[in-house]
Amino acid sequence: MANLLSPILTWFKRQKWQPLTFQQQTWDAYLSGHSGLIQVPTGSGKTYAAVMGPIADMLVNPGKGLQLLYITPLRALSRDIEKSIQKPITEMGWPLQVESRTGDTKAAQRARQKKKLPDILITTPESLSVLLSYKGARQRFGHLRTVILDEWHELMSSKRGTQTELCLAQLRLLQPSLKTWAISATLGNLKEAAQTAVGLDEKPVIIQSDIKRDTTIQSILPESVDSFPWAGHLGLHLFQELVDSLDPAKSTLIFTNTRSQSERWFQALSFAEPDCPMALHHGSINMIERQAIEAGIKSGDLKWVICTSSLDLGVDFHPVERIVQIGSAKNLARLLQRAGRSAHQPGGTSEVFFLPTNALELIEIAAFRQGLAQGDIESRHPLRLPYDVLTQHLVTLACGDGFAPETTLASIRQTVAFQDISDAAFDWMLDFLEKGGRCLKAYPRYQKLVMDNGRYRVSTPQIARMHRLSIGTITGNQQIQVIYTNRRKLGTVDEGFVSRLKKGDVFFFAGRQLEFFQMKDMVLYVKNTRKKSTTVPVWTGGNLAISDCLSHHLRQQITQIKTGESVSPEIDRVMPILAAQERISHLPEEQELLIETWKSREGQHLYVFPFEGRFVHEGLGFLWTYRFAQHKKATFTVSVNDYGFEILAPKGYSFESIFQEHHSHFFDLNNIVEDIQASLNISELTQRRFRSIAQVSNLVFQGYPSSRKTGSQLQVSASLIYEVFSKYEAENLLLQQAEREVLEQQLELERLSVTLERLQKFHGVWQTTKRPSPLAFPLLVERLSARLSNESLLERIERLKQQLIH
């Protein structure tokens, strides 16, 4: 073993490095023939732990063609990984070739790679699928020894993770001795994650490190807090305090939770510190510009960068000294990942400045500190039976060398995502792809597969071309290119935002004040302007909810506050709100469920506080609304946030007497799915979800690069198919998947069921208040903000506060 590793150890010695224990353990495990998962803190040398074992083997036992495949979730990461792997190869003169292949790779290089792949290839799940869609996969991948899955925690619980699982299953068919190693920094369920990475046929090795990375959290505290807290009432009001806390000479990443929020903060900080070299970085800014910003961070030329999760993952930024988190990260793993961007080396101490966007987030940061001190971290689970991804994968295989159904089904069942797929479901899928199923058999474009000598192949070259253009599973609102009139690209915004603009309108995007010039062929042409505007684009998918792990610590914090145990600076600052809550209503302990009622001119208000996150509360709010209506019908309005939910009913509605008389009905788990389906317009939610599924499964074609379909065109196409399936083929697996995704992902049905079971054991505390309590007030504001009015939200809130005080 030592002889095999000799070239690696020699290079390490030249760098004046000593291999870390976990690196040596990984190399030994790899060279002993094992697959597995590496979990160590960010910036500890995971990449070299994963690649040096395979490289040592390749140097001693040279092979031909592709030997090592490195899969990364982000194209931006591929550049850094390629440099890291290339460094020892160049310095030591090893006869190995390293290249990347992503959506950013030039067409000429991609064409060359199709004929001959390098020894080591860095790619994304989508690009790997495209490679599998070409003929000659056995020649291309037949000598592959190892696959490395970077940032596995980020991939595993998404459809891109399922896509990766399916691609790996196919690669293992082509090369049964293939080894797989996953890399993760922050994950709670290591055994499940490792098994998902290596497949069900392999027993994974899990390697962890004893490297400790301390994370210190310091909050930027407001001088005082309002006893009527509401989301967003701090935030930008504290920007001067943030500026005073930061050093323009210190390299700092300032994280926000949404792209719109990052645009606003860039505006504010540019105004406050015009001489500080700063930039704005998020996923909708043009790739070339993002690369320039990343280079500026590494060189130290840029000091402050306002960013989103676009810089969460493993891009290596050694000069970064400090991290700022604006608003609660809502998730322990997310905060830890972002903290790891600073002091990016083994044993470093990450320094996080936290700036609350509302007063109650001060309790959340105390909960973060407690959770991290106890070593808690969220789990992420692989998806279960996402048929749309499998549909796409089968057509991908058919575009290439074709597939034998029995062999392919056996390999698919070795994935965690599809281990339970039935023969009937697989047969349905083959019939759907070959004949269009029951509803689409009259349309040739849905007859994608033909059986040829025991293998399914794609039916026409045109279907193969259209399919390759549609490979990928990230779908959402249609994106519009933003381009200067001189053709320089700036990035993308949602179609919905552009639809509200007209010529001459001014908006702030990518750190620039822009004027709408014209819209043509799904491209928004703009020019710079000196006209001022505070309008920024709003992108879909902006809402984050607190995780189950954080909600547990949040409830513990509130209990500790009541007993006087929790005395952090954040809790000390928020005590006036908590004292007002205790005075007006009640501050619930961990085993209590607080329910408040209040009567206003609008009607009868019911506030419930499970502290389980907005998605659980959305499901719970509609479920209870339905169950109240079963006993006394009325028109209800529901609003939710991370701490609880509000149900507004007509005046005089007897919430408490109904609840006390039918207490067990509100926590009943027996008919939970049926009741949620009845309480929501489930068909509307399912139809929205189906649009995404229709795109992933290529039921709707998104158009050619030069003539992309608009979001409304795609919606119409998906809606027509949805209506046909609903009417004539209710058992359609894609239709059933859409409904399942609404329940399991949007409404978090499993967590909702656990919450109901837990709440059933709690002591219910009913309080009738004369005005909304501090916990209830943000829910009142949540509903106000959704209502159209010619009065600003701030004016309405101030007016309401004055009414309540007097």
Secondary structure, DSSP 4 states (H G I P E B T S, - for coil): -TTTTHHHHHHHHHTT----HHHHHHHHHHHTT--EEEE--TTSSHHHHHHHHHHHHHHHS--SS--EEEE-S-HHHHHHHHHHHHHHHHHHT-S--EEEESTTS-HHHHHHHHH---SEEEE-HHHHHHHHTSS-HHHHHTT--EEEETTHHHHHTSHHHHHHHHHHHHHHHH-TT-EEEEEESS-S-HHHHHHHHH-TTS--EEEE------EEEEE---SS--SS--TTSSGGGGHHHHHHHS-TTS-EEEE-SSHHHHHHHHHHHHHH-TTS-EEEE-TTB-HHHHHHHHHHHHHT---EEEE-GGGTSS---TT--EEEEES--SSHHHHHHHHTTSS-STT--EEEEEE-SSTTHHHHHHHHHHHHHTT--------S--HHHHHHHHHHHHHTT-B-HHHHHHHHTTSSTTTT--HHHHHHHHHHHHH-TTTSTT-GGG--EEEETTEEEES-HHHHHHHHHH------SPEEEEEETTS-EEEEEEHHHHTT--TT-EEEETTEEEEEEEEETTEEEEEE-S---------S-------HHHHHHHHHHHHHHHHT----HHHHHHHHHHHHHHHHS----TTEEEEEEEE-SS-EEEEEE--S-HHHHHHHHHHHHHHHHHHS----EEEE-SS-EEEEE-TT--HHHHHHHTGGGGG--TTHHHHHHHHTTHHHHHHHHHHHHHHHTTSS--EETTEEPPHHHHHHHHHHHHHHHHHH-TT-HHHHHHHHHIIIIIS-HHHHHHHHHHHHTSEEEEEE-SS--TTTHHHHHHHHHTS--SS-HHHHHHHHHHHHH-
